[in-house]
Amino acid sequence: MKYTREEVLQYVQEEDVKFIRLAFCDVFGKQKNISILPDELPRAFDSGIAFDASAIAGFCDEAHSDLLLRPDPATLTLLPWRPEHGKVVRMISSVKHPDGTPFEGDTRRLLQAAVADAEAAGVSFSFGSEQEFYLFRLDENGAPTKTPYDRAGYMDIAPEDKGENIRREICLTLEQMGIRPERSHHEQGPGQNEIDFRYSDALTAADSAQTFQTVVRTVAGRNGLFADFSAKPLPDAPGNGFHINMSVRCADGNDRMMHMIAGILAHAEDMTLFLNPTENSYDRFGVDKAPRYVSWSAGNRSQLVRIPAAAGEYRRAELRSPDPTANPYLAFALMIRAAMVGIREDLPLPEATDLNLFEADRTITSKFRKLPGNLDAARLAAQKSEFIRCYIPSAILDSYCGR
């Protein structure tokens, strides 16, 4: 359910809500929030709640530190793990300058702009995400270890799969928050899990991806565990992927999926910095089904983009390079922008690669473009890209490039 301003005010009054969390994220996608009391809610809607932006990564310096949070009433959700009496709710907020203009570093706004521009051209996109994470035990002081919660393998069941009840609790919590998980299972790595989401519009999908990590970490903590979303938590085990499924619909009724894929492939290297923003991200490429080359195929999991076996409304393309350290608002925004390049310019799709690139010899792999091999190479590719400079504000690019 998407609430209006008036419905939120009524809900807070009637449902014994005592705290309202205004949530947002920094440019890297790290989640932040500030809690307000119900009496402050009208002011939050009307003029915003001020905060010190100089303390947020990639936002402002001390000389221009005041920014405002304006909650989006449509995103109201109860936090089910908080007390039943004196409830806590959350709304995702936009970030504004004191004069009311949008803040350039608000990555959710960048996604909203990409969606609006695509819709003005008669094109809409849907997204579904698949995020992997590890569950690790805590030590006697409550600090995370690298000891996996179990030693189960891909799609194993209990008792080998000790994460079964954790995933169940996560999925039930998400349902209480209005988010629809589709599937969950144990992944290949020891203590590694995956939960997949039903497709939705881009903004809802990005909001859900952000909320998902909060829920997973909360449920894991309540069970005495640590949830690790880093790209490569264990050096000798599979990394964590953030597989992004994307579909397209055009007002003219034409099928533009192949042009969409062509646009994404054309700008794959440029976007990698924002899809894989940590040093650890590049340890994942090229092993355990994580791609290294710019290629596509139907069904082949060694490719950068694959088209899963599905028909009708479930037909989609899956981008397999991102990892869960990516900011989903930036990731989805750049994928839309790249897809629109392919659609506007009728970019031809390269020939499909129907072979296993993990096992192919150099005479074959040398013919393919490679994704950046480390963070420095990804930064250089982004800095040199006219595409990135067109759609990513310089302050955000500078933050990702370590300036």
C-alpha positions as CSV (number, residue, x, y, z in Angstrom):
1,M,0.0,0.0,0.0
2,K,1.3,3.5,-0.9
3,Y,0.2,6.1,1.6
4,T,-0.5,9.8,1.2
5,R,0.6,12.5,3.6
6,E,-2.7,12.6,5.3
7,E,-2.9,8.9,5.6
8,V,0.5,8.8,7.2
9,L,-0.5,11.4,9.8
10,Q,-3.7,9.4,10.5
11,Y,-1.8,6.1,10.8
12,V,0.8,7.5,13.2
13,Q,-2.0,8.8,15.4
14,E,-4.2,5.7,15.4
15,E,-1.5,3.0,15.5
16,D,0.4,4.2,18.6
17,V,3.5,5.2,16.6
18,K,6.1,6.8,18.8
19,F,9.1,7.1,16.5
20,I,9.4,7.8,12.8
21,R,12.7,7.0,11.1
22,L,13.6,9.2,8.1
23,A,15.8,7.0,6.0
24,F,18.3,7.8,3.2
25,C,21.7,6.7,2.1
26,D,25.1,8.2,1.3
27,V,26.5,8.1,-2.2
28,F,27.9,4.6,-1.7
29,G,24.5,3.2,-0.6
30,K,25.2,3.0,3.1
31,Q,22.0,3.4,4.9
32,K,21.4,6.2,7.3
33,N,18.5,7.6,9.3
34,I,17.3,10.1,11.9
35,S,14.4,9.4,14.2
36,I,11.7,12.0,15.0
37,L,8.7,12.1,17.2
38,P,5.2,12.3,15.9
39,D,4.8,16.0,16.7
40,E,7.7,16.7,14.2
41,L,6.0,14.9,11.3
42,P,4.0,17.8,9.8
43,R,7.2,19.9,9.8
44,A,9.1,17.0,8.1
45,F,6.5,16.9,5.3
46,D,6.2,20.7,4.9
47,S,9.8,21.9,5.2
48,G,12.1,19.0,6.0
49,I,14.2,18.0,9.0
50,A,17.8,19.4,9.0
51,F,20.9,17.3,9.5
52,D,24.6,17.7,9.4
53,A,25.5,16.6,5.9
54,S,29.3,17.2,6.4
55,A,29.3,13.9,8.3
56,I,27.9,11.9,5.5
57,A,30.2,10.3,2.9
58,G,30.1,12.2,-0.4
59,F,27.7,14.9,0.7
60,C,29.0,18.3,1.8
61,D,31.9,19.9,3.5
62,E,31.8,21.9,6.8
63,A,31.2,25.2,4.9
64,H,27.9,23.9,3.3
65,S,26.7,21.4,5.8
66,D,23.0,21.9,6.2
67,L,20.7,19.7,4.2
68,L,17.0,18.6,4.8
69,L,15.2,15.3,4.7
70,R,11.7,15.3,3.2
71,P,9.9,11.9,3.8
72,D,8.1,10.2,0.9
73,P,4.8,9.1,2.4
74,A,4.3,6.3,-0.2
75,T,7.2,4.5,1.5
76,L,5.8,4.2,5.0
77,T,6.4,0.8,6.5
78,L,6.3,-0.6,10.0
79,L,9.5,-2.0,11.4
80,P,8.1,-5.4,12.7
81,W,11.1,-6.1,15.0
82,R,10.5,-3.0,17.1
83,P,8.0,-3.0,20.1
84,E,4.3,-3.5,19.5
85,H,3.5,-0.7,21.9
86,G,5.1,2.5,20.9
87,K,5.6,1.4,17.3
88,V,8.5,2.5,15.0
89,V,7.9,3.2,11.3
90,R,10.2,4.2,8.5
91,M,9.9,6.4,5.5
92,I,12.5,6.9,2.8
93,S,13.4,10.5,2.4
94,S,14.6,12.8,-0.4
95,V,17.5,15.1,0.4
96,K,17.0,18.8,-0.3
97,H,19.0,22.0,0.0
98,P,17.7,24.6,2.5
99,D,16.0,26.5,-0.5
100,G,14.1,23.3,-1.4
101,T,16.1,22.4,-4.5
102,P,17.1,18.7,-4.8
103,F,20.6,17.8,-3.5
104,E,22.9,16.6,-6.3
105,G,24.2,13.7,-4.2
106,D,20.8,12.2,-3.6
107,T,21.2,9.0,-5.6
108,R,17.5,8.1,-5.2
109,R,16.7,11.3,-7.1
110,L,19.1,10.2,-9.9
111,L,17.1,7.0,-10.3
112,Q,13.8,9.0,-10.3
113,A,15.2,11.2,-13.1
114,A,16.3,8.3,-15.2
115,V,12.9,6.7,-14.8
116,A,11.1,9.9,-15.7
117,D,13.2,10.5,-18.8
118,A,12.6,7.0,-20.0
119,E,8.9,7.2,-19.5
120,A,8.8,10.5,-21.4
121,A,10.3,8.6,-24.3
122,G,7.6,5.9,-24.0
123,V,9.8,3.3,-22.3
124,S,9.4,1.7,-18.9
125,F,11.6,-0.8,-17.1
126,S,11.1,-3.4,-14.4
127,F,13.7,-4.7,-12.1
128,G,14.1,-7.8,-9.8
129,S,17.1,-8.5,-7.7
130,E,18.9,-11.5,-6.3
131,Q,21.2,-10.8,-3.4
132,E,23.6,-13.3,-1.8
133,F,25.1,-13.0,1.7
134,Y,27.1,-15.1,4.2
135,L,26.0,-15.9,7.7
136,F,29.0,-15.9,10.1
137,R,29.2,-16.7,13.8
138,L,30.1,-14.2,16.5
139,D,33.0,-14.5,19.0
140,E,32.6,-14.5,22.7
141,N,32.6,-10.6,22.6
142,G,29.9,-10.4,20.0
143,A,32.3,-9.5,17.2
144,P,32.0,-11.1,13.7
145,T,34.2,-14.0,12.8
146,K,34.9,-15.7,9.5
147,T,33.4,-18.9,10.8
148,P,30.5,-19.9,8.6
149,Y,27.2,-20.7,10.3
150,D,27.1,-24.0,8.4
151,R,28.9,-26.1,5.8
152,A,26.0,-26.8,3.5
153,G,26.2,-26.5,-0.3
154,Y,23.9,-25.3,-3.1
155,M,20.2,-25.9,-2.3
156,D,21.0,-28.3,0.5
157,I,18.3,-28.8,3.2
158,A,18.2,-29.0,7.0
159,P,19.9,-30.2,9.1
160,E,23.0,-29.4,6.9
161,D,21.4,-26.1,5.9
162,K,21.3,-24.2,9.3
163,G,20.2,-21.0,7.6
164,E,16.7,-22.3,6.7
165,N,15.0,-20.8,9.7
166,I,16.9,-17.5,9.3
167,R,15.8,-17.2,5.7
168,R,12.2,-18.0,6.7
169,E,12.3,-15.2,9.4
170,I,13.7,-12.8,6.8
171,C,11.0,-13.6,4.2
172,L,8.2,-13.3,6.8
173,T,9.6,-10.0,8.0
174,L,9.8,-8.6,4.5
175,E,6.2,-9.7,3.8
176,Q,5.1,-7.8,6.9
177,M,6.8,-4.7,5.3
178,G,5.0,-5.1,2.0
179,I,8.0,-6.5,0.1
180,R,7.6,-9.7,-1.9
181,P,10.4,-12.2,-1.9
182,E,9.9,-15.0,-4.5
183,R,12.5,-17.6,-3.6
184,S,15.2,-18.4,-1.0
185,H,17.8,-21.1,-0.8
186,H,21.3,-22.0,0.4
187,E,24.0,-21.0,-2.0
188,Q,27.2,-22.7,-2.9
189,G,29.5,-21.2,-0.2
190,P,29.5,-22.4,3.4
191,G,27.0,-20.3,5.3
192,Q,26.0,-18.5,2.0
193,N,22.4,-17.8,1.3
194,E,20.3,-16.1,-1.4
195,I,16.8,-14.5,-1.5
196,D,15.3,-13.3,-4.8
197,F,12.6,-10.7,-5.3
198,R,9.6,-10.4,-7.7
199,Y,10.0,-7.8,-10.3
200,S,8.7,-4.3,-9.8
201,D,9.2,-0.7,-11.0
202,A,12.8,0.6,-10.7
203,L,12.3,2.8,-7.7
204,T,10.3,0.2,-5.7
205,A,12.9,-2.4,-6.5
206,A,15.8,-0.2,-5.4
207,D,14.0,0.7,-2.2
208,S,13.4,-3.0,-1.5
209,A,17.0,-3.9,-2.2
210,Q,18.1,-1.3,0.4
211,T,15.5,-2.5,2.9
212,F,16.5,-6.1,2.4
213,Q,20.0,-5.6,3.7
214,T,18.7,-3.9,6.8
215,V,16.2,-6.8,7.5
216,V,18.9,-9.5,6.9
217,R,21.3,-7.8,9.2
218,T,18.6,-7.3,11.9
219,V,17.3,-10.9,11.7
220,A,20.9,-12.3,11.7
221,G,21.8,-10.2,14.8
222,R,18.7,-11.3,16.6
223,N,19.9,-14.9,16.1
224,G,23.4,-14.2,17.3
225,L,24.9,-14.1,13.8
226,F,26.5,-11.6,11.4
227,A,25.3,-11.1,7.8
228,D,28.2,-10.3,5.4
229,F,27.3,-8.7,2.0
230,S,30.8,-8.0,0.9
231,A,31.8,-9.2,-2.5
232,K,34.3,-11.9,-1.5
233,P,34.0,-12.7,2.3
234,L,36.1,-15.9,2.0
235,P,39.1,-16.1,-0.3
236,D,38.5,-19.7,-1.3
237,A,34.7,-19.7,-1.5
238,P,32.2,-18.1,-4.0
239,G,31.7,-14.4,-3.8
240,N,28.4,-12.6,-3.2
241,G,26.5,-11.5,-6.3
242,F,23.8,-8.9,-6.7
243,H,22.2,-10.2,-9.9
244,I,19.9,-7.6,-11.4
245,N,17.1,-8.7,-13.7
246,M,15.8,-6.1,-16.1
247,S,12.9,-6.0,-18.5
248,V,11.6,-3.3,-20.9
249,R,8.2,-2.3,-22.3
250,C,7.7,0.3,-25.0
251,A,4.6,2.3,-25.7
252,D,4.7,1.5,-29.4
253,G,4.5,-2.2,-28.6
254,N,7.9,-3.1,-30.1
255,D,10.3,-5.5,-28.4
256,R,13.4,-3.6,-27.5
257,M,15.1,-6.1,-25.2
258,M,18.0,-6.8,-27.5
259,H,18.7,-3.0,-27.9
260,M,18.4,-2.7,-24.2
261,I,21.1,-5.4,-23.7
262,A,23.3,-3.9,-26.4
263,G,23.3,-0.5,-24.6
264,I,24.3,-2.2,-21.3
265,L,27.1,-4.1,-23.0
266,A,28.3,-1.0,-24.7
267,H,28.8,0.8,-21.4
268,A,29.7,-2.2,-19.2
269,E,33.3,-1.1,-18.4
270,D,32.2,2.5,-17.8
271,M,29.6,1.4,-15.2
272,T,31.7,-1.2,-13.4
273,L,33.0,1.3,-10.7
274,F,29.4,1.8,-9.5
275,L,28.4,-1.8,-9.7
276,N,31.5,-3.1,-8.0
277,P,32.8,-0.2,-5.8
278,T,35.3,-1.9,-3.4
279,E,38.7,-3.5,-3.8
280,N,37.2,-6.7,-2.7
281,S,34.7,-6.6,-5.6
282,Y,37.4,-7.5,-8.1
283,D,38.5,-10.7,-6.3
284,R,35.1,-12.1,-7.3
285,F,35.4,-11.7,-11.1
286,G,36.2,-14.7,-13.3
287,V,35.5,-17.5,-10.8
288,D,32.4,-19.3,-9.4
289,K,30.0,-18.0,-12.0
290,A,31.0,-14.3,-11.7
291,P,31.8,-12.9,-15.2
292,R,35.0,-11.4,-16.4
293,Y,34.2,-10.7,-20.1
294,V,31.7,-8.5,-21.9
295,S,29.4,-11.0,-23.5
296,W,25.9,-12.3,-23.5
297,S,24.0,-15.5,-24.1
298,A,20.7,-17.3,-23.4
299,G,20.9,-19.2,-20.1
300,N,24.7,-19.4,-20.0
301,R,25.9,-18.4,-16.5
302,S,29.4,-17.6,-17.5
303,Q,28.3,-14.5,-19.4
304,L,28.0,-10.9,-18.2
305,V,24.4,-10.8,-19.4
306,R,22.2,-13.8,-19.8
307,I,18.5,-14.2,-20.8
308,P,17.0,-16.7,-18.4
309,A,14.5,-19.3,-19.5
310,A,11.2,-17.5,-19.1
311,A,8.4,-16.3,-21.2
312,G,5.8,-13.5,-21.3
313,E,5.9,-11.0,-18.4
314,Y,8.8,-13.0,-16.9
315,R,11.1,-12.5,-19.9
316,R,14.1,-10.5,-18.8
317,A,17.9,-10.0,-19.0
318,E,20.1,-10.7,-16.0
319,L,23.2,-8.6,-15.4
320,R,25.6,-10.8,-13.4
321,S,28.6,-8.6,-12.5
322,P,27.2,-6.4,-9.7
323,D,27.8,-7.3,-6.1
324,P,25.8,-6.3,-3.0
325,T,28.2,-3.4,-2.1
326,A,26.7,-1.5,-5.0
327,N,24.3,1.4,-4.4
328,P,21.1,0.1,-6.1
329,Y,19.8,3.5,-6.9
330,L,23.0,4.3,-8.9
331,A,23.1,0.8,-10.4
332,F,19.6,0.9,-11.7
333,A,19.9,4.5,-12.9
334,L,23.0,3.7,-15.0
335,M,21.4,0.5,-16.4
336,I,18.4,2.5,-17.5
337,R,20.6,5.2,-19.0
338,A,22.7,2.6,-20.9
339,A,19.6,0.8,-22.0
340,M,18.1,4.0,-23.4
341,V,21.3,4.6,-25.4
342,G,20.8,1.2,-27.0
343,I,17.1,1.8,-27.7
344,R,17.5,5.3,-29.1
345,E,20.4,4.4,-31.3
346,D,19.1,0.9,-32.3
347,L,22.4,-0.6,-31.2
348,P,23.0,-4.0,-32.7
349,L,23.5,-6.8,-30.2
350,P,26.8,-8.7,-30.7
351,E,26.7,-12.4,-31.5
352,A,25.7,-14.6,-28.6
353,T,28.5,-16.5,-26.8
354,D,27.3,-20.0,-26.3
355,L,30.3,-21.5,-24.6
356,N,31.7,-21.6,-21.1
357,L,34.1,-18.7,-20.8
358,F,35.5,-20.0,-17.5
359,E,37.0,-22.9,-19.3
360,A,37.8,-21.4,-22.7
361,D,41.4,-20.9,-23.7
362,R,43.1,-17.6,-24.4
363,T,42.7,-17.9,-28.2
364,I,38.9,-17.5,-27.6
365,T,38.8,-15.1,-24.5
366,S,41.3,-12.7,-26.1
367,K,38.6,-11.7,-28.6
368,F,36.3,-10.3,-25.8
369,R,36.5,-7.0,-23.9
370,K,37.3,-7.5,-20.3
371,L,35.7,-5.9,-17.3
372,P,38.2,-3.7,-15.3
373,G,40.5,-6.0,-13.3
374,N,40.8,-3.9,-10.2
375,L,39.3,-0.8,-8.5
376,D,41.9,1.6,-10.0
377,A,41.1,0.4,-13.6
378,A,37.4,0.8,-12.9
379,R,38.0,4.3,-11.6
380,L,40.0,5.2,-14.7
381,A,37.3,3.8,-17.0
382,A,34.6,5.9,-15.3
383,Q,36.7,9.1,-15.4
384,K,37.3,8.7,-19.1
385,S,33.7,8.0,-19.9
386,E,31.5,10.7,-21.5
387,F,28.5,8.5,-20.6
388,I,29.3,8.5,-16.9
389,R,30.1,12.3,-16.9
390,C,26.7,12.9,-18.5
391,Y,24.7,11.1,-15.9
392,I,26.8,11.0,-12.7
393,P,27.3,14.4,-10.9
394,S,31.0,15.3,-10.5
395,A,30.8,15.2,-6.7
396,I,29.6,11.6,-6.8
397,L,32.2,10.6,-9.3
398,D,35.0,12.3,-7.3
399,S,33.8,10.4,-4.2
400,Y,34.0,7.1,-6.0
401,C,37.4,7.9,-7.4
402,G,38.8,8.7,-3.9
403,R,39.2,12.4,-4.4
